Amino acid sequence: MRVGENISVLASFSMPFRIKPVRFTWTGRLFEVKEITYTWKTREGQREIYHFSVTDGRTLYELTFDTRSLLWMLERLEA
């Protein structure tokens, strides 16, 4: 299901350019990232967008991080 909403994410950043979402808040609820199942990067003009397929053990979510705006989004979910 397509969501396309901004979310708050607690993430760890390490070298070299490694980003790891740990938990996120959406609709007032906290979701723990149990596993990152896949990551990829796309470009939109000057923007680099990091994509993360993550699961909380029940649902699969696609999170994105925009390196230009520094905003996180919940793009879609699959129950």
Contact map, one row per residue, 1 for C-alpha under 8 A:
1110000000000000000000000000000000000000000000000000000000000000000000000001110
1111000000000000000000000000000000000000000000000000000000000000000000000011100
1111100000000000000000000000000000000000000000000000000000000000000000000111100
0111110000000000000000000000000000000000000000000000000000000000000000001111000
0011111000000000000000000000000000000000000000000000000000000000000000001110000
0001111100000000000000000000000000000000000000000000000000000000000000111100000
0000111110000000000000011100000000000000000000000000000000000000000000111100000
0000011111000000000000011100000000000000000000000000000000000000000000010000000
0000001111100000000011111000000000000000000000000000000000000000000000010000000
0000000111110000000011110000000000000000000000000000000000000000000000000000000
0000000011111000001111100000000000000000000000000000000000000000000000000000000
0000000001111100001111000000000000000000000000000000000000000000000000000000000
0000000000111110111100000000000000000000000000000000000000000000000000000000000
0000000000011111111000000000000000000000000000000000000000000000000000000000000
0000000000001111110000000000000000000000000000000000000000000000000000000000000
0000000000000111110000000000000000000000000000000000000000000000000000000000000
0000000000001111111000000000000000000000000000000000000000000000000000000000000
0000000000001111111100000000000000000000000000000000000000000000000000000000000
0000000000111100111110000000000000000000000000000000000000000000000000000000000
0000000000111000011111000000000000000000000000000000000000000000000000000000000
0000000011110000001111110000000010000000000000000000000000000000000000000000000
0000000011110000000111110000000111000000000000000000000000000000000000000000000
0000000011100000000011111000011110000000000000000000000000000000000000000000000
0000001111000000000011111100011110000000000000000000000000000000000000000000000
0000001110000000000000111111111000000000000000000000000000000000000000000000000
0000001100000000000000011111111000000000000000000000000000000000000000000000000
0000000000000000000000001111100000000000000000000000000000000000000000000000000
0000000000000000000000001111110000000000000000000000000000000000000000000000000
0000000000000000000000001111111000000000000000000000000000000000000000000000000
0000000000000000000000111101111100000000000000000000000000000000000000000000000
0000000000000000000000111100111110000000000000000000000100000000000000000000000
0000000000000000000001110000011111000000000000000000000100000000000000000000000
0000000000000000000011110000001111110000000000000000011100000000000000000000000
0000000000000000000001000000000111110000000000000000011110000000000000000000000
0000000000000000000000000000000011111000000000000000011110000000000000000000000
0000000000000000000000000000000011111110000000000001111000000000000000000000000
0000000000000000000000000000000000111110000000000001111000000000000000000000000
0000000000000000000000000000000000011111000000000001110000000000000000000000000
0000000000000000000000000000000000011111100000000111100000000000000000000000000
0000000000000000000000000000000000000111110000000111000000000000000000000000000
0000000000000000000000000000000000000011111000011110000000000000000000000000000
0000000000000000000000000000000000000001111100011110000000000000000000000000000
0000000000000000000000000000000000000000111111111000000000000000000000000000000
0000000000000000000000000000000000000000011111111000000000000000000000000000000
0000000000000000000000000000000000000000001111100000000000000000000000000000000
0000000000000000000000000000000000000000001111110000000000000000000100000000000
0000000000000000000000000000000000000000001111111000000000000000011100000000000
0000000000000000000000000000000000000000111101111100000000000000011100000000000
0000000000000000000000000000000000000000111100111110000000000001111000000000000
0000000000000000000000000000000000000011110000011111000000000001111000000000000
0000000000000000000000000000000000000011110000001111100000000111100000000000000
0000000000000000000000000000000000011111000000000111110000001111000000000000000
0000000000000000000000000000000000011110000000000011111000011110000000000000000
0000000000000000000000000000000011111100000000000001111100011110000000000000000
0000000000000000000000000000000011111000000000000000111111111000000000000000000
0000000000000000000000000000001111100000000000000000011111110000000000000000000
0000000000000000000000000000000001100000000000000000001111110000000000000000000
0000000000000000000000000000000000000000000000000000001111110000000000000000001
0000000000000000000000000000000000000000000000000000001111111000000000000000111
0000000000000000000000000000000000000000000000000000111111111100000000000000111
0000000000000000000000000000000000000000000000000001111000111110000000000111110
0000000000000000000000000000000000000000000000000011110000011111000000000111100
0000000000000000000000000000000000000000000000000011110000001111100000011111000
0000000000000000000000000000000000000000000000001111000000000111110000011110000
0000000000000000000000000000000000000000000000001110000000000011111001111000000
0000000000000000000000000000000000000000000000111100000000000001111111110000000
0000000000000000000000000000000000000000000000111100000000000000111111100000000
0000000000000000000000000000000000000000000001110000000000000000011111000000000
0000000000000000000000000000000000000000000000000000000000000000011111100000000
0000000000000000000000000000000000000000000000000000000000000000111111110000000
0000011000000000000000000000000000000000000000000000000000000000111011111000000
0000011110000000000000000000000000000000000000000000000000000011110001111100000
0001111000000000000000000000000000000000000000000000000000000011100000111110000
0011111000000000000000000000000000000000000000000000000000001111000000011111100
0111100000000000000000000000000000000000000000000000000000001111000000001111100
1111000000000000000000000000000000000000000000000000000000001110000000000111110
1110000000000000000000000000000000000000000000000000000000111100000000000111111
1000000000000000000000000000000000000000000000000000000000111000000000000001111
0000000000000000000000000000000000000000000000000000000001110000000000000000111
